[in-house]
Amino acid sequence: MDDFQIQKMAVIGAGQMGHQIAMLGALGGIHTALYDVDKEALAKAQISLEMLMDQWVVKKKITDMEKTAAFNLLQFTSDLEKAAGDADYVIEAVVEKLDVKREIFGKLDKITPQHAILATNSSTIVNSLLAEATSRPEKVCNMHFFFPPLVMDCVEVVMSGQTSEETAQISLELCRRINRTGLLLRKEISGFVANRILGALQKEAMHLYEEGIADYKEIDLIVKKALRHPIGPFELMDLSGIDVAYYVMQQQYAETGDPKDKPSSFIEEKVKAGELGRKTGKGFYEYPKKEVKTP
């Protein structure tokens, strides 16, 4: 491990998680490439990060010089080989679908240097299912960030039975470099720790709503007022994306076959209707677009 230095990091997927993870890398002084096959997604990611960092400068979280230095280390590209071909550490942050992730890991295994560590930001899919698509299972792990990564100070680093101790320790060191608290789980389980606890709460909330015990607004309010949670379970699904919750439940159901893990019909209806939460302007709640006033 003493000889392993992360000089370049690549983040695969410029969605709501990926672009912020990439920014953490750049803020940590690491040359970071953000890849997405969709050039429009990359453009949106760049605009979003510029706005966020401008806010950080105003709030004095960082200086204007630090912001400029970070963006100088950040590269946006739709060329996978350019992004990851010389990367020491890769974090995959694409859609929560096993087949898509396995395809990405297969490609990464072919184009990255042999020493490169391949991590997944998956919130539920264990890394051993992805390591099978590579020739380096000892260099595969989960690096599970929480939404939004630029705010949430926690990363679950998860080992499989084949993940090496070196890979785990390098991943924890990376967490330190990007100013995040890394917590190591030496035994993999779908959903890890935080999402299993959160998932239990969400399942019960959806069951209560489906049974007509309480409206989703009432459930959110009770959770906030009685349990002192900053946000209710339905508000949280809107924030992180109802489609994300749907894919997570689909994956869990595929693994367990337990009907309790199957996505609720009303979640499926929301996804089919394109009502995915804040990112589409409507989920359980509605989110009117804010007008941008020009001077």
GIURLIN-V404928 format. One record per backbone hydrogen bond with DSSP energy under -0.5 kcal/mol. CO is the residue of the C=O (numbers start at 1). NH is the residue of the N-H. E is the energy in kcal/mol with one decimal. If there is no record, write none. Layout:
BEGIN
co->{CO	CO}
nh->{NH	NH}
e->{E	E}
END
This chain:
BEGIN
co->{1	3	5	7	8	8	9	10	11	11	12	15	17	18	19	20	21	22	23	24	25	26	31	32	33	33	34	35	37	38	39	40	41	42	43	44	45	46	47	48	49	50	51	52	53	54	55	56	56	57	63	64	65	66	67	68	69	70	71	73	75	75	77	78	79	80	81	84	87	88	89	90	90	91	92	95	97	98	99	100	101	102	103	104	105	106	107	108	113	117	117	118	119	120	124	126	127	127	128	130	131	136	137	138	139	141	142	143	144	148	148	152	154	155	155	156	156	157	158	164	165	166	167	168	169	170	171	172	173	174	175	176	180	181	183	184	185	189	191	191	193	194	195	196	197	198	199	200	201	202	203	204	205	206	207	208	208	209	215	216	217	218	219	220	221	222	222	223	223	232	233	234	235	236	237	238	241	242	243	244	245	246	247	248	249	250	251	252	253	257	258	259	264	264	265	266	267	268	269	270	271	274	276	277	277	277	278	281	282	285	291}
nh->{4	5	7	31	88	89	33	91	13	35	93	19	21	22	23	24	25	26	27	28	30	29	9	75	11	35	77	13	39	42	43	44	45	46	47	48	49	50	51	52	53	54	55	56	57	58	59	61	62	60	67	68	69	70	71	72	73	73	74	32	34	77	36	80	83	84	85	87	113	117	10	92	119	12	121	97	101	102	103	104	105	106	107	108	109	110	111	112	116	90	119	141	92	143	191	129	130	131	132	133	134	139	140	164	118	120	158	145	156	151	152	154	146	157	183	144	158	185	142	168	169	170	171	172	173	174	175	176	177	178	180	179	182	155	157	186	159	192	195	196	197	198	199	200	201	202	203	204	205	206	207	208	209	210	211	213	214	212	219	220	221	222	223	224	225	226	227	227	229	236	237	238	239	240	241	278	245	246	247	248	249	250	251	252	253	254	255	256	257	259	261	262	267	268	269	270	271	272	273	275	274	276	242	280	281	282	281	287	277	283	293}
e->{-1.2	-0.6	-1.2	-1.2	-2.6	-1.3	-2.5	-2.9	-0.7	-2.9	-3.3	-1.9	-2.1	-2.4	-1.5	-1.9	-1.8	-2.1	-2.8	-1.5	-2.4	-1.7	-2.9	-2.6	-3.0	-0.6	-2.6	-3.4	-0.7	-1.6	-2.2	-2.4	-2.2	-2.3	-2.2	-2.7	-2.5	-2.3	-2.2	-2.4	-2.8	-1.9	-1.9	-2.0	-2.1	-2.2	-2.5	-2.9	-0.9	-1.2	-2.2	-2.2	-2.4	-2.2	-2.2	-1.7	-0.8	-1.0	-0.6	-2.6	-3.5	-0.5	-1.5	-0.6	-2.0	-2.9	-2.3	-1.4	-0.5	-2.1	-2.3	-0.5	-3.3	-2.6	-2.9	-2.7	-2.3	-2.7	-1.8	-2.0	-2.7	-2.2	-1.9	-2.9	-2.3	-1.0	-1.7	-2.4	-1.5	-2.6	-0.6	-1.4	-2.9	-3.0	-0.7	-1.3	-1.0	-2.6	-1.1	-1.8	-2.2	-2.3	-1.3	-2.4	-2.5	-1.9	-1.6	-0.9	-2.3	-2.3	-2.7	-1.3	-0.7	-0.8	-2.8	-2.8	-0.7	-3.2	-1.9	-1.8	-2.5	-2.6	-2.0	-2.0	-2.2	-2.2	-1.8	-1.8	-2.2	-1.9	-3.1	-1.4	-0.8	-2.2	-2.6	-0.6	-2.8	-2.5	-0.9	-0.7	-2.0	-2.9	-2.8	-1.6	-1.5	-2.7	-2.8	-1.8	-2.3	-2.7	-2.3	-2.5	-2.0	-2.9	-2.2	-2.3	-0.9	-1.2	-2.5	-2.4	-2.2	-2.6	-2.4	-2.1	-3.0	-3.0	-0.8	-0.9	-1.6	-2.5	-1.6	-1.8	-2.0	-2.7	-2.0	-1.9	-1.7	-2.2	-2.6	-2.2	-2.3	-2.4	-2.4	-2.3	-2.5	-2.3	-1.7	-2.5	-2.7	-0.5	-2.4	-1.1	-0.7	-2.0	-2.2	-1.6	-2.1	-2.4	-1.8	-2.4	-1.2	-1.3	-2.3	-1.4	-0.8	-1.0	-0.7	-3.2	-2.5	-2.9	-0.8}
END
